[in-house]
Amino acid sequence: MKFLLPIVFATLALTLMTSEASAWYCRAVGYGGSGWGRSESPERARYLALYQCSRFGTRCRIRSCVY
């Protein structure tokens, strides 16, 4: 019993800890298409969003980027 309680406590503590990965999320929209990108770099996230949007649409622009 005295070994079980610390294991349960450690498991509970690890479960409750939040571990968010920091990344930029960008969304691009255009005529006929849209896209999104995710990366640690804001420039790369924008590039990925614009690339994905331009595959199916035209005149794509970044709509929003959040960290």
C-alpha positions as CSV (number, residue, x, y, z in Angstrom):
1,M,0.0,0.0,0.0
2,K,2.8,2.4,0.8
3,F,4.2,1.9,-2.7
4,L,0.9,2.2,-4.5
5,L,0.0,5.7,-3.1
6,P,3.1,7.5,-4.6
7,I,2.6,5.8,-8.0
8,V,-1.1,6.9,-8.1
9,F,-0.1,10.4,-7.0
10,A,2.6,10.7,-9.6
11,T,0.3,9.4,-12.3
12,L,-2.4,11.9,-11.3
13,A,0.1,14.8,-11.3
14,L,1.5,13.9,-14.8
15,T,-2.0,13.6,-16.1
16,L,-3.1,17.0,-14.8
17,M,0.0,18.8,-16.1
18,T,-0.7,20.8,-19.3
19,S,1.9,20.4,-21.9
20,E,1.1,22.7,-24.8
21,A,3.4,22.8,-27.8
22,S,4.0,26.3,-28.9
23,A,3.3,26.8,-32.6
24,W,1.9,29.3,-35.0
25,Y,-1.4,28.5,-36.8
26,C,-2.2,30.5,-39.9
27,R,-5.2,30.4,-42.1
28,A,-5.3,31.6,-45.7
29,V,-8.4,32.1,-47.9
30,G,-8.9,32.9,-51.5
31,Y,-11.3,32.5,-54.4
32,G,-12.0,28.7,-54.7
33,G,-9.7,27.6,-51.9
34,S,-8.4,27.9,-48.4
35,G,-5.5,26.5,-46.4
36,W,-3.9,26.4,-43.1
37,G,-0.3,26.0,-41.8
38,R,1.3,25.2,-38.5
39,S,4.9,25.7,-37.5
40,E,7.2,27.0,-34.8
41,S,8.1,29.8,-37.2
42,P,5.5,32.4,-38.2
43,E,7.0,32.8,-41.6
44,R,6.8,29.0,-42.3
45,A,3.2,28.8,-41.0
46,R,2.2,31.6,-43.4
47,Y,4.1,29.9,-46.3
48,L,2.4,26.6,-45.7
49,A,-1.1,28.2,-45.5
50,L,-0.6,30.2,-48.7
51,Y,0.8,27.1,-50.5
52,Q,-2.1,24.9,-49.5
53,C,-4.6,27.6,-50.5
54,S,-3.0,28.3,-53.8
55,R,-3.2,24.7,-54.9
56,F,-7.0,25.0,-55.4
57,G,-7.7,28.7,-55.3
58,T,-6.5,32.1,-56.6
59,R,-5.7,35.4,-54.9
60,C,-5.0,33.8,-51.5
61,R,-4.3,35.9,-48.5
62,I,-3.5,35.3,-44.9
63,R,-6.7,35.7,-42.9
64,S,-5.3,35.1,-39.4
65,C,-2.3,33.9,-37.5
66,V,-2.3,32.9,-33.8
67,Y,0.4,31.6,-31.5
